Amino acid sequence: MAEAFLCTAPGRAGIIGNPTDLYGGSVLSICTAERAAVIIEPADELSFEVGGKRHVVSNPEDLIPDEGIFDVAKAVLSFLALDEPEFSLRWACNVPFRAGLSSSSAMIVSILNSVLAFIGRDEHPFRRAEMARHCELHYLGILCGYQDAYMCTFGGLNYMDFRSKQFYRAFGQEPYATMESLSPYVADFPLVLAHTGVQRNSGAVHKPIRERWLEGEREIVRSYLRIAHLARQGKRALLDHDFELLGELMVENHEIQRDLGGSGPKNDRLIEAALDAGALGAKLAGAGDGGTIIALARDKEMMGAALKEAGASRIMYPTPGPGYVVKRLKTKRDAEEAERELEDRARESDAET
């Protein structure tokens, strides 16, 4: 008899190295406390529900993306191509939407892993991350870096290497990313996230620069080789607790990306406000033209207050936590706790909007 499951997955914030995860580079990244949550249950038909809205899938056309709220589930189900699936998916997410913190990846990872648990299909985490990435790129058409799917799958604080993953080969033909967890060696995480309040599509931000890179523009190629090197230096600085150096590297990372046209006025104003308030470093947490910045500051609460005063719409404090987590709902108490999880994520998401 089929069972019900709860699956959650975090967002992520790039500390240094992004966006070279699109270009075979290296990235240092941390997951967010905010997460996506999904409940999957046996049902007589395939259905999706989020935000009080429900979508029933009765034919293949019902899985065609339409730029709506159900597209993430449609992408996963289209990719898996299950034979007559019968279950309901309900989800909520308090990772800010279109904020450069991988909310879409968090939802895809949580939906994907809930379905895999439901059908009893086991996959190692590297393959799960690649599956999620494939869904987002090829079924949703979102141009995003590999760190998104990997961080939402693995969680924690990681140094990642994406060599030979810059050309998007067919599924199963690329090498897996190299994941190195730094969480056991770092006790202090003086990081603050500040959302600009501007929602945007990360793919639209990445696409023009990506096209210039594919054409071999020397400045783009040289710049992203440099940013990848900054990530490698950043790993050492973080492990050595040399936050002054890490801050300097973050600032250089941002200056390079800004000069390439990959930032935005609101991003730059918040980054300047963070540095004026004493941040050791500040940069984009994801793609620019809005979204979220990340600041390195010894006094996180003070920095959060300064960024709020500077116009940030939301302040968050990332800390290493688990990647995707699947829980079998065996008892009534399990089911009640899962419902509360969904309600809490939805309430925080509603409060943001």
Secondary structure as GFF3:
##gff-version 3
##sequence-region A 1 353
A	DSSP	beta_strand	5	16	.	.	.	ID=ss1
A	DSSP	three_ten_helix	20	22	.	.	.	ID=ss2
A	DSSP	beta_strand	26	42	.	.	.	ID=ss3
A	DSSP	beta_strand	46	50	.	.	.	ID=ss4
A	DSSP	beta_strand	53	57	.	.	.	ID=ss5
A	DSSP	three_ten_helix	60	63	.	.	.	ID=ss6
A	DSSP	alpha_helix	71	80	.	.	.	ID=ss7
A	DSSP	beta_strand	87	93	.	.	.	ID=ss8
A	DSSP	alpha_helix	103	119	.	.	.	ID=ss9
A	DSSP	alpha_helix	125	134	.	.	.	ID=ss10
A	DSSP	pi_helix	135	139	.	.	.	ID=ss11
A	DSSP	alpha_helix	146	154	.	.	.	ID=ss12
A	DSSP	beta_strand	157	161	.	.	.	ID=ss13
A	DSSP	beta_strand	178	181	.	.	.	ID=ss14
A	DSSP	three_ten_helix	183	185	.	.	.	ID=ss15
A	DSSP	beta_strand	191	195	.	.	.	ID=ss16
A	DSSP	alpha_helix	202	214	.	.	.	ID=ss17
A	DSSP	alpha_helix	218	239	.	.	.	ID=ss18
A	DSSP	alpha_helix	243	259	.	.	.	ID=ss19
A	DSSP	alpha_helix	265	276	.	.	.	ID=ss20
A	DSSP	beta_strand	281	284	.	.	.	ID=ss21
A	DSSP	beta_strand	292	296	.	.	.	ID=ss22
A	DSSP	alpha_helix	300	309	.	.	.	ID=ss23
A	DSSP	beta_strand	314	316	.	.	.	ID=ss24
A	DSSP	beta_strand	325	328	.	.	.	ID=ss25
A	DSSP	alpha_helix	332	352	.	.	.	ID=ss26
###
